């Protein structure tokens, strides 16, 4: 029975972490590790991913590190009470016991909350051949980021971005 309690507490903890992680979003100061010149459009990324492939000259790359913070939350434990009912009749074999359990708060627990997710970004000039479109930031996967940083700085690159923009 103790392993069942631990499993239930773990499940509740995971639900709380997911909920708090989703609500945690937002900023916080801190400077990300930047590679390259770093200028350009710093607007928030478009929440809808783009499926179009883009080409252009690589201007800069940026690695925005993951940021975490320590936080506390209520610690829940399972508390059970057993009650016995009196004998009902002469024919019954004994008293019946009933067990009622409930979750109660007992202290607090500390956990690590993700404030900012890790991201890899690339800035392009002459996006899709349009010389007026310069310093456009795209969020990319780690694999794409690695390929672009390994390529010649003056070479034209082609990739499918995860999102447009790259905020800090």
Buried (B, 14 or more C-beta within 10 A) or exposed (E): EEEEBEEBBEEBBEEBBEEBBEEBEEEEEEEBEBBBEBEBBEEEBBEEEBEEEBEBBBBBBBBBEEBEEEBEBEBBEBEEEEEEEEEEEEEEEEEEEEEEEEEEEEEEBEBEBBBBEEBBBBBBBBBEEEEEBBBBBBBBBEEBBEEBBEEEEEEEBEBBBBBBBBBB
